[in-house]
Amino acid sequence: MICGDILEHLRDPGRILGQIADVLEPEGRLIASMPNSGNLYFRLVVLSGRFPQEDKGLFDRTHVRFYMWTGWRDLLMAHGFRIAERRVTGIPIGLALPRWEGSPVVQALEALTYWTARIWPTLFAYQFVVTAMGRTLDGR
């Protein structure tokens, strides 16, 4: 089952996760991408007294849930999932600077944000991409 950039848009993401867990084949996998509200950029914007409503990104106006890594992890585990793998993404600088997207400078900045996200995911990851295991064949 794939939940790509959807859980943060739901009032009760736990409800859908519970439903997925109920229908997922034994040892099935959930792949989910989830924004990191602990990202340094997010923290600095909020610390500055702003909470913008944007058309995309971490401050997407349609987000109704804002979790950092532990919140996402706890939500998945509370609904019967075991985290098998967590990957991260860096900040997509090219989206913020479309005129220069693909330029060497933007590519270098995106490589830097990915590198820092891998070193300190809870502070620098833009998104978490999780592979979570459902129940095993013995029902656990």
C-alpha positions as CSV (number, residue, x, y, z in Angstrom):
1,M,0.0,0.0,0.0
2,I,1.3,3.4,-0.9
3,C,0.4,6.6,1.0
4,G,2.4,9.3,-0.9
5,D,1.9,12.7,0.7
6,I,-1.6,12.0,2.0
7,L,-1.6,11.3,5.8
8,E,-0.9,14.9,6.7
9,H,-4.0,15.9,4.8
10,L,-6.3,13.7,6.9
11,R,-8.1,14.8,10.1
12,D,-7.7,11.3,11.5
13,P,-4.7,9.6,9.8
14,G,-4.8,6.8,12.4
15,R,-8.2,5.7,11.1
16,I,-7.0,5.1,7.6
17,L,-3.8,3.5,8.9
18,G,-6.0,1.1,11.0
19,Q,-8.0,0.3,7.9
20,I,-4.9,-0.3,5.9
21,A,-3.5,-2.6,8.6
22,D,-6.8,-4.6,8.6
23,V,-6.7,-5.3,4.8
24,L,-3.0,-5.5,4.2
25,E,-1.8,-9.0,3.4
26,P,0.3,-10.7,6.2
27,E,3.8,-9.3,6.0
28,G,2.5,-6.7,3.5
29,R,4.2,-3.3,3.4
30,L,3.1,0.3,3.6
31,I,5.2,2.9,1.9
32,A,4.5,6.4,3.1
33,S,6.0,9.7,2.5
34,M,5.4,12.3,5.2
35,P,6.6,15.9,5.8
36,N,8.9,16.7,8.6
37,S,7.5,19.5,10.7
38,G,10.8,19.4,12.7
39,N,12.7,20.6,9.6
40,L,14.9,23.6,10.5
41,Y,13.2,25.8,7.9
42,F,9.8,25.0,9.4
43,R,11.0,25.7,12.9
44,L,12.6,29.0,12.0
45,V,9.5,30.2,10.2
46,V,7.3,29.4,13.2
47,L,9.9,30.8,15.6
48,S,9.7,34.1,13.6
49,G,6.0,34.3,14.4
50,R,4.7,33.2,11.0
51,F,2.7,30.2,9.9
52,P,2.2,30.8,6.2
53,Q,-0.5,29.1,4.1
54,E,1.2,28.1,0.9
55,D,0.2,26.1,-2.2
56,K,2.7,23.3,-1.6
57,G,5.5,22.2,0.7
58,L,5.8,22.0,4.4
59,F,3.3,24.9,4.9
60,D,0.7,23.5,2.4
61,R,-2.6,25.1,3.3
62,T,-4.3,21.7,3.1
63,H,-2.2,20.1,5.8
64,V,-4.2,19.4,8.9
65,R,-1.5,17.3,10.7
66,F,2.0,18.4,11.6
67,Y,4.3,15.8,13.0
68,M,8.0,15.4,13.6
69,W,9.6,12.0,13.3
70,T,8.6,10.6,16.6
71,G,5.0,11.6,16.0
72,W,4.9,9.8,12.6
73,R,6.7,6.8,14.1
74,D,4.4,6.6,17.1
75,L,1.3,6.9,14.8
76,L,2.4,4.0,12.6
77,M,3.3,1.8,15.5
78,A,0.0,2.5,17.3
79,H,-1.8,1.1,14.3
80,G,0.2,-2.2,14.0
81,F,3.1,-1.2,11.7
82,R,6.8,-1.9,12.3
83,I,9.2,0.5,10.7
84,A,11.5,-1.5,8.4
85,E,13.2,1.4,6.7
86,R,13.3,5.2,6.9
87,R,14.7,7.3,4.2
88,V,14.8,11.0,4.0
89,T,14.6,13.7,1.3
90,G,16.4,17.1,1.3
91,I,14.7,20.4,0.7
92,P,13.7,20.7,-3.0
93,I,15.4,24.0,-3.7
94,G,14.5,23.9,-7.3
95,L,10.8,24.1,-6.5
96,A,11.4,27.4,-4.6
97,L,13.6,28.7,-7.3
98,P,12.0,27.5,-10.5
99,R,13.9,29.9,-12.7
100,W,17.1,28.2,-11.7
101,E,15.9,24.7,-11.3
102,G,18.5,22.3,-12.7
103,S,21.3,24.8,-12.5
104,P,24.6,23.8,-11.0
105,V,24.0,26.0,-8.0
106,V,20.6,24.6,-7.2
107,Q,21.9,21.1,-7.8
108,A,24.7,21.7,-5.3
109,L,22.3,23.2,-2.8
110,E,19.9,20.2,-3.1
111,A,22.8,17.8,-2.7
112,L,23.8,19.7,0.5
113,T,20.3,19.5,1.9
114,Y,20.1,15.8,1.2
115,W,23.5,15.2,2.8
116,T,22.5,17.2,5.9
117,A,19.2,15.3,6.1
118,R,21.0,12.0,6.1
119,I,23.3,13.2,8.9
120,W,20.6,14.8,11.1
121,P,17.2,13.6,9.8
122,T,15.0,15.0,12.5
123,L,16.3,18.6,11.9
124,F,17.1,18.6,8.2
125,A,14.9,16.1,6.5
126,Y,12.2,17.6,4.3
127,Q,10.3,14.4,4.2
128,F,10.5,10.9,5.7
129,V,9.9,8.0,3.3
130,V,9.0,5.0,5.4
131,T,8.6,1.3,4.5
132,A,6.6,-0.2,7.3
133,M,5.7,-3.9,7.7
134,G,2.2,-5.0,8.5
135,R,1.2,-8.0,10.6
136,T,3.3,-11.1,10.3
137,L,1.9,-14.5,9.3
138,D,1.4,-15.4,12.9
139,G,-0.7,-12.3,13.5
140,R,1.8,-10.1,15.3
